Amino acid sequence: MVKNMMKAIVSGGTSNEMEVEEITFTTKEEVQEMIDDAIRKHNRNAGIISMCVGWVVLSLFAEGLLRLVGVIPPLLPWLKITLQ
């Protein structure tokens, strides 16, 4: 819930001409809700990025292991790794 407060500003040189401006304040509950939403979004995005990076690292490890064992031929002829 937003609390409203009216503020009167004197415009011009006379005090009869008043301009009313509405000021809104955010409550602690609203601020906490915004913070929680931001943290939730950050954690979701970080989890997705970590999952993608993990899959890339795991696939590169598996490819290197299979090349080392000899299941997959070397990508370049001069880049042959073997177990001796």
C-alpha positions as semicolon CSV with decimal commas, in nm:
position;residue;x (nm);y (nm);z (nm)
1;M;0,000;0,000;0,000
2;V;0,134;0,342;-0,093
3;K;0,086;0,632;0,145
4;N;-0,005;0,959;-0,020
5;M;0,079;1,306;0,106
6;M;-0,015;1,636;-0,046
7;K;0,242;1,914;-0,068
8;A;0,154;2,270;-0,156
9;I;0,405;2,473;-0,353
10;V;0,373;2,845;-0,394
11;S;0,414;2,935;-0,759
12;G;0,475;3,284;-0,884
13;G;0,484;3,579;-0,648
14;T;0,144;3,559;-0,487
15;S;0,037;3,324;-0,213
16;N;-0,314;3,287;-0,365
17;E;-0,181;3,074;-0,651
18;M;-0,103;2,737;-0,501
19;E;0,013;2,435;-0,695
20;V;-0,058;2,098;-0,535
21;E;0,188;1,815;-0,591
22;E;0,121;1,459;-0,477
23;I;0,407;1,282;-0,301
24;T;0,400;0,905;-0,269
25;F;0,596;0,693;-0,026
26;T;0,672;0,325;-0,055
27;T;0,606;0,113;0,250
28;K;0,853;-0,131;0,405
29;E;0,646;-0,425;0,285
30;E;0,656;-0,302;-0,076
31;V;1,030;-0,244;-0,059
32;Q;1,084;-0,592;0,086
33;E;0,865;-0,742;-0,188
34;M;1,068;-0,563;-0,458
35;I;1,394;-0,684;-0,303
36;D;1,264;-1,042;-0,281
37;D;1,154;-1,031;-0,646
38;A;1,495;-0,902;-0,755
39;I;1,677;-1,172;-0,556
40;R;1,447;-1,442;-0,696
41;K;1,510;-1,323;-1,053
42;H;1,886;-1,307;-0,995
43;N;1,896;-1,659;-0,848
44;R;1,693;-1,798;-1,139
45;N;1,918;-1,635;-1,400
46;A;2,236;-1,739;-1,217
47;G;2,110;-2,097;-1,196
48;I;2,036;-2,110;-1,568
49;I;2,380;-1,966;-1,655
50;S;2,554;-2,210;-1,418
51;M;2,366;-2,502;-1,570
52;C;2,473;-2,401;-1,923
53;V;2,836;-2,354;-1,821
54;G;2,829;-2,690;-1,639
55;W;2,700;-2,871;-1,948
56;V;2,973;-2,714;-2,164
57;V;3,247;-2,810;-1,918
58;L;3,111;-3,164;-1,881
59;S;3,084;-3,213;-2,258
60;L;3,439;-3,085;-2,316
61;F;3,569;-3,317;-2,044
62;A;3,385;-3,614;-2,196
63;E;3,514;-3,530;-2,544
64;G;3,872;-3,504;-2,419
65;L;3,841;-3,833;-2,233
66;L;3,699;-4,009;-2,540
67;R;3,976;-3,865;-2,760
68;L;4,236;-3,981;-2,507
69;V;4,095;-4,333;-2,502
70;G;4,077;-4,337;-2,882
71;V;3,703;-4,362;-2,938
72;I;3,698;-4,030;-3,124
73;P;3,972;-3,960;-3,383
74;P;4,185;-3,648;-3,333
75;L;4,048;-3,323;-3,469
76;L;4,382;-3,229;-3,627
77;P;4,638;-3,493;-3,734
78;W;4,921;-3,321;-3,549
79;L;4,712;-3,299;-3,232
80;K;4,715;-3,665;-3,137
81;I;4,703;-3,748;-2,768
82;T;4,757;-4,106;-2,655
83;L;4,800;-4,310;-2,342
84;Q;5,136;-4,488;-2,326
